[in-house]
Amino acid sequence: LEWKERILFGDIPEPYKWDDLLNFKETEDPTQLLGKRWICRGGSALWVGSSGLGKSVLCTQAAITWAIGRAFFGINPHGNGLKSLIIQAENDEGDVAEAIQGVVKAMNLTPKEIELVKKNVIIVRDCTSTGEKFVDRVRRLVEKYKVDLVWVDPLLAFIGGDLSSQETASEFLRTMLNPLSLSAGFAWMLIHHTPKPVREGNGYQGHDKAYSGFGSSELTNWARSVLTLAPSGQDAEQRNVYRLEVTKRGKRSNLNSGGIVAQTAIQPYVNLRHSDVGLAWIGADEPERKTAGRPEIVVNFDDYRSSISKGISAGDLQSLIRNKSKIGHTKSRDLTAAWEIEGLIKNIGTEKAKKYVLNEDQK
């Protein structure tokens, strides 16, 4: 029967089985790699930031952190440690060595952890292949090392075409990358440049930051998650502070949240700065002095939790937010709508007369 169906219908996707869907348990999903099913095997993440910020070091640090089973600023790996293949085109051996030594020193790794990193992080340089040739090399590397994550740094060095073209982007991402990750069971981590520096309070905002990378919007549509790195100001000691924000599927990442941005939608972020002891990233306080642009107001959901838990109309909640945070009507409406979309609150009233309470997992 199966061979007859293949002759009749050809290569078509298999439908999900209803019993599997109805009995699925998130906590028992064997394909989970990171977060709360944030990134699974066959998935992908796009790391976006302007040139020169330190994205390569950030991603190397993430790979090392997950290799020893630690959480990367809250983003937790599943299992005893994830194995990464880092393929980069820009950094020579000396550049890579400086980054590795800086991260190891900043993380204060033990000799046992260093041995685990040696086993679980493979770094290669490829500055001669693009397109199909590049994907074929990745396939052979994955077959040899059996990895969980494949880092491509930077994407532009390997795509081999005009990234602003949706046709080119779709061909590379969907017909070249997807089949490989789905069949081999790893997730893609693509490092990508913004067309120009993105600053907080200026330019892309909220969910729109997911589209801040140079090229076709197909990139963001394809990626299961998008992370952005951008300058956000300076701390009390005049050190530069940066914001790492998960702008797509952020709630699932478990990234340590520094608050909720009122101008935008709800996305977790963490403040970072460069380490004083080497090339590495460490946590930072909220910047005291913002970079150029309109100051951004941060609304913390926890400040309104008790009011929502008792049940509150949408109008009263928005009024409470406006009075406490000094934001306008439109932003307060957008904020409560975002809270509802993200599953922090739920409407137990009607669409015309909304009444909010805390969602079950927020109680």
Secondary structure as UniProt FT lines:
FT   HELIX           2..9
FT   HELIX           18..22
FT   HELIX           26..28
FT   TURN            30..31
FT   STRAND          32..34
FT   TURN            35..38
FT   STRAND          39..40
FT   TURN            41..42
FT   STRAND          44..49
FT   TURN            51..52
FT   HELIX           55..67
FT   TURN            68..69
FT   TURN            73..74
FT   STRAND          84..88
FT   HELIX           93..107
FT   HELIX           111..120
FT   STRAND          121..125
FT   HELIX           131..145
FT   STRAND          149..153
FT   HELIX           155..157
FT   TURN            163..164
FT   HELIX           166..170
FT   HELIX           171..177
FT   HELIX           178..184
FT   STRAND          187..193
FT   TURN            200..201
FT   HELIX           206..211
FT   HELIX           218..222
FT   STRAND          225..234
FT   TURN            236..237
FT   STRAND          240..248
FT   HELIX           250..253
FT   STRAND          260..261
FT   TURN            262..263
FT   STRAND          269..274
FT   STRAND          281..283
FT   STRAND          289..290
FT   STRAND          298..299
FT   HELIX           301..304
FT   HELIX           305..309
FT   STRAND          312..313
FT   HELIX           314..325
FT   HELIX           329..341
FT   TURN            342..343
FT   STRAND          345..347
FT   STRAND          355..358
FT   HELIX           360..362
//
